[in-house]
């Protein structure tokens, strides 16, 4: 079972299309979970109308807060770190699941956008085995049961998570698993207030990343 986690805020108009695309493109058993804030009633209503399910963010109002909250509330064997500006290509899950070999805990999908993703060096959106989170943890200094570090406002959240998995040799890129990132910077979607919020913390997020980076770099030494 794959729990597909889609943090979203103030974008209720996107939810029906996102849910429909996921259900059409995903081959195996799965649930779609929209990770929402309690005050975003429009998104909650839209999720139920689209036959999706909701989990409330109980942490910081950030991507990490939403994903971590969902991780603690769902039970799937695999979790996908998604977003509401993605387009899943048919069979993406079959391709990604094939790379889990008992050692790899994180498989990165191909967003067809980020140059480091296209080289197999990074992933903006990943399929993650629950055992990796439960037994090892996604955050070096938070231990088993951790997923994403909540210190970031938005930026570098995925960079730390993937960097940590790579340092442990637990990461596998899967360029044939295509989950396109329709990011506003490439002109796919309009710029909105949620983007403004993410961009406002870029400087602070960058500084925090530089401070934390030795934590996982030292894992490989």
N, C-alpha and C positions, 0 to 999 in steps of 0.2 A: 504494500500500500504506500502510495506517495501522497503526502500532505503538501499541497502547493500553496505557499504562503504569499499573499499579495497585500503588502501594506498600501494603504490609500487614504487620502484625506482631501476633501473638497472636490472630488472628481467623480461624483455619482454618475454622471453621464457616460463614463467610460466602462462602468462595471459590467453591463450586460454583454457588450462585445468581448471584453476580456474573458468572462466566464464561458461564453459560447466557443471562442477560439480554443481555450484550454480543453474543453470537453471533446471537441472535434479532433484535436491534434494528438491527444494523449491516448496511447494504446492500452496501457494497463490500468489496474484499479487505482483510483485516486479520489481525493477530496480537494475542493477549492475553498480556501479560507481567506476571506478578506479581513485584514488586520486593521481595525478602525479605532478612532477615538470616540469616547462615549458621547461627545457633543456633536458628532457628525451624523445626525439622524438620517439625512438624505442618503448617505452611503449605506447605512444599515438597511434601510428600506429597499434600496436598489439591489443590494446583495440578495436579499430574500426573494425579490421579484425575479432575479436571474437564477434562482434555484442554487445559489451559493450559500455559504455559511459564514458567520462572523465570529471573530474573537476580539475582545477589547484589549487595547494596549494598557497594561497596568504599570508600565515603566515610563521613562522619559518620552516626550513627544518627538520621537526620532525614528529612523529606520531600525536602528538596533533595538530600541525599546519595543517596537512593534513585533519584530521577528522573535526576540527573546520571550515576549509574552506568549506568542503563539506556540513556540517550542514547549513551553510548560503546560499547555492546555490540550495539545493534540497528541495522537498516539501512533502515527504512522511509522513504518520501518525506515522510510526515507522522507526527508524534508527538502523542498525546493525553495530557495531564497529568490522570490520573484519581485515584480513591480507592476504598476498599472500602465506602463508604457512598453509592454513587450508583445511580441507576436510569436507564438509557438508554431514551429513547422511540424508536419505530421511525422510521428515516430521518434520525436526527440527523446522520449523517455527510454525507448528500447536501446538506442545508441548509447546513452549515458549509463544505464544500468549494467550494460555489458562490461564496463570497465571496473566494476567493483569486484575485487579479487580476494577479499578477506583481509587485505592490508590497507588498500586505499580507502580513505574515509570521505573524501571530497572529490567530486567530478565536476569540472567546469564546463559549461555549455558555451557555444559560439554565438556571440552577440552581433557578429558581422559589422562591427563598428570600431571597437577599441583596438588600436594597433598591437598592443601587448597580448590581447585575447587572440587575435588572428595569428600570432606567432606561437600560441600555446604556452605563453609565459604567465598568464593571469586569467581570471574569470570575474566578470561583474555579477553573474548570476550562476549559482551552483546547486547541484544536487548533493545532499549531505546524508550520510548514513547515521541513523540515530545512535548506534553504538559508539561512533566516534565522539559524539557530544557527551553521551552518558558516561563513558568509560575514560575518556582522555580530556575532552573539553576543547572548545574552539579558541579559548583565550588562555595564554600561557600562565598568567599570574592569577587566574580565577579557578583553575582546576576542572575536574570532572563536573559535568552538568552546566557548563558555560557554553555560550554560542558566540555572540558578537559583543565586543567591548562597547559599553554604553557611554564612554567619555566623549565620543565624537558627536558633533551636532548632526553630521551626515557624511561628509567626505572622509575617505580613507578607511571607512568601516570594512569594506570588502578587501581593501589592500592588506590590512593587518590579518584578517581571517585567512586569506589565501597565502600570504607570506608565511604564516605560522604552519599551515598544512604543508607547504613546500619544504620548509626547514625540517619537518618530520618525515619527508618523503611520502606523505599520505595523500598528495594531490595528483590527480590525473586530468589533463585537458582532453576534451572530446569535441573536436572541431566538426564532426559529423552530426552532433546534437545541436541543432540550430534553434536558438531562441533569440530572435532579433530584438535589439534594443532601439526602440523608436524615440530616441532622445531628442529633446528640444534643441540641443546645440547643433544637431545635424539638420534641423528644419523639419523633422517629422511631426512634432507636436508643438502647440503654441506655448510660449513662456507664460507662467502663472505665478501666483503667490507662493506655492509650494517650492518652486524653483528659487524664488527670492530668499526664502528661509534657508534653503540648503547653501546657497552661495554666500549668505551673510556670515556663515561660520567657517568659511574655507581657511582663512588665515589661522584661526585658533586650532582647527583640526590638523592643519599641516604641522604646526608646532608640537602638538601632542603626539603625532605620529613619529616625528623625529626623536622625541624623548623615549617613546615606547619601543622603537624598532630594535634596539639591542636585546630586548627580551627574547625574541624569536631568532634573531641572527645567531645568538650564542648557542642555540640548540644544536646547530650543525658542527660545532667545534669540539 
